[in-house]
Amino acid sequence: MSIIESIQEFIKPLFPGLMGMELTEVTPERVVASMEVRRDLCTVGEILHGGALMAFADTLGGVATFVNIAQGSRTTTIESKTNFLGAAPLGTRIIGECTPLHRGKTTMVWQTLVKSENGKLCAIVIQTQMVLSA
């Protein structure tokens, strides 16, 4: 089983799985996923709820940290900042690309660009993950 399949199976019964996140690339340098904008993830005006977008990006940073830490270690988000730049309408798909800004022993900082399927930038998320020893 590939790392993508393994992580996808792990998150399936968890919140990211319930949202419908689909990982497409997982490496120590980059994590990419997509998600359909469903009605139950929307707010007024049939656009993706900001909290759903933030949870999507947070998961990407968590996965990115996970593939960069020692086996048995864990991670948790200690800070996250989101700039919302555009809407993602119902029935479309968002794509998130998470790349490192800093990969240290105790903290990692990730930037996630969330775009619509036509390439429009919807949000930039920068988050800090703490590495918890085994």
N, C-alpha and C positions, 0 to 999 in steps of 0.2 A: 504494500500500500504506500503511495506517495505521501509526502508531507502535506500536500494540499488535501488529499483525500482523508488523511488522518485527522487533521485539524477540522475539516468540514464535518466529519462524523462526530467529533467531540462537541462542536458548537450546535449541532442540529437540534437537540432538545433545550438549548439555552436561549436567552433573549435574542442574540444575533441570528440564530437559526429560525426563530419564530418570525423575525423581521424578513427573512428570506435572503440573507446575505449569501453570495456565492463567490468564494475565493477563486481567482484565476491565476495568480502568481504569488509564490511565497519564497523569498530568498532573504538572506541576511541584509541585503542592500535595498530591497523593495518588496512591498506587499501591495497587491492589486485585488480589488473585489468589485462586484456590482450588485445592485439591488433594484428590483422593480418598485416603482412608486405606486403602492396599492392604496385603495380608499381608506383602509384601517390605519394607515400611516400618515394620513393627510390631516390638514387643518382646514379652516374656513377658506373657501376659494379653490378647493381641490388642489392644494400644493403640499409638498412634503413638509411635515411638521419639523421644526428646528430641532426638537429633542431626538427625533428619529435620525436625522442627519448627524447629529452629534454622537449618538450611540454607534452609528455605522463607522464614523471616523475613529472613535475611541477603540472599537474592536480592532481596527486595522493596526493602530499603534500597539495594542496589547499583543497581537499576533507577531508583529515585527520585533517587539522586545523578546517574546518567548523564543523565537528562533535565533536570538543572539545571546542567550544566557546559558549557563551550565545546566546540565540535566539535574532535575530535582529542585532547581530554584523556581521562584514564582515572581510575579510582577503585579503591580497595582498602579493605577493612575493617581498622581498626586496633584496635577494641575492640567487644565485644558482651556484653551482660548479659541473661540470660533468667530470668524468674520463671515457673515452671510452676505453674499454678493449677487445672488440671483435665485429665482424660484425653480423648483423641479416639479412640473405638473403631473397630475394623476395620469397613469398609463405609460409614463416614460421610464427610463432606466437611468440611474446614476452610476458613475464609475469613480472609485476612490483609488488614488495612488499615494502610498505612504513611503516616505524616504527619510533617512536619518539626518538630523542636524548635529547630534552628539550621541556617541555610544560609549558610555563610561562603565565602570565596574558597579557603581551604586545607583546611577540614574542614566536614563536615555531620553533624548528629546527627538520627537518625530514631527514631521510636517506632512499633512494629508491634504491633497488637492482633491476636491469633490467636484466633478463635472457632470453635466448632462450628457446624454448619449450623442448629442450633436457637437460636443466640445465646449459648450458654454460653462464658464466657471461659476459654480453655485456657492462654494465656500472654501475657505482656507482654515484648517485646524492645526494648531500647534499644541502638542501635549508633552508632558513630562511623565515618564514611567519610573517608578522606584523598583529596583531589583531587590528581592527578598531572598536571602540565602536559604539553602535547603535545611 
